[in-house]
Amino acid sequence: AYKTYKLIGKTSTPAKKGSAISYPLANGRTLQVTLVETTADNRYRVLTTISEANATAYLKKLEVVLGPNEPFFLGGQYIDVKNPDKGGLVLGITIRP
């Protein structure tokens, strides 16, 4: 439904099983991604959380299972919480072997 999209960041970080990787978001929150395990069928169990700037949980836990190079998306994060008309963030996460 949006007419305009803008890539505001892209990063790549090696994941270690059980270690959370933190990414600062444009709205002041922090995304944490943890590789929980590699399943028997070579898929990845990934846990994500998003914290407010004061470290309280905003998105407590979202756990997904995905294949290699298969993206998943998190949405619903506004760039400016007080002014949602400024747009929202869509976060795309891909685990690459």
C-alpha positions in Angstrom: 0.0 0.0 0.0 3.0 2.3 0.3 4.1 4.3 -2.8 7.7 4.9 -1.8 10.4 2.6 -0.2 13.9 3.7 0.8 16.7 1.4 1.9 18.1 3.0 5.0 20.6 0.3 6.0 22.0 -3.0 5.2 24.5 -5.1 7.2 25.9 -8.6 7.3 27.3 -10.2 10.4 28.5 -13.8 11.0 26.1 -15.6 13.4 27.3 -17.9 16.2 24.8 -20.3 17.7 23.4 -19.0 21.0 24.9 -15.5 20.6 22.6 -12.5 20.1 23.7 -9.9 17.6 22.3 -6.4 18.1 21.4 -3.9 15.4 20.4 -0.3 16.1 17.2 0.7 14.3 16.4 4.1 12.8 13.7 4.7 15.4 16.1 4.3 18.4 15.1 0.8 19.2 17.4 -2.2 19.0 16.9 -5.4 17.1 18.5 -8.6 18.5 18.9 -11.7 16.3 20.0 -15.0 17.8 20.7 -18.2 15.9 19.1 -20.8 18.2 20.0 -23.9 16.3 20.3 -25.6 12.9 17.6 -28.2 12.6 18.1 -31.8 11.4 16.8 -30.8 8.0 19.3 -28.0 7.7 16.9 -25.1 8.5 17.6 -22.4 11.0 15.7 -21.6 14.2 16.1 -17.9 14.8 14.9 -15.7 17.7 14.3 -12.0 17.3 13.5 -9.3 19.9 13.1 -5.5 19.6 13.8 -3.3 22.6 12.9 0.3 23.3 15.7 2.8 23.7 15.5 2.3 27.5 15.9 -1.5 27.0 12.4 -2.6 27.8 10.9 -5.2 25.5 8.8 -3.9 22.7 8.6 -7.1 20.6 9.3 -9.7 23.3 10.2 -12.7 21.2 9.5 -13.9 17.7 10.9 -17.3 16.8 11.0 -18.4 13.2 12.3 -21.4 11.3 13.6 -20.8 7.9 15.8 -22.3 5.2 19.1 -21.0 4.0 18.9 -17.8 2.0 15.1 -17.6 2.7 14.2 -14.1 4.0 11.7 -13.3 6.7 10.3 -9.8 7.4 9.3 -7.9 10.5 7.1 -4.9 10.1 5.0 -2.5 12.2 7.9 -0.4 13.5 7.3 3.3 12.9 10.3 5.6 12.1 8.8 8.2 14.5 6.4 6.6 17.1 4.9 10.1 17.8 4.3 10.8 14.1 3.4 7.5 12.3 2.7 9.4 9.0 6.5 9.6 8.6 6.6 6.0 7.6 7.4 2.6 9.0 10.3 0.2 9.0 10.2 -3.2 7.3 13.1 -5.4 8.5 14.3 -8.2 6.2 16.5 -10.9 7.8 18.2 -13.7 5.8 20.5 -16.4 7.2 23.2 -17.4 4.7 25.2 -20.5 5.2 
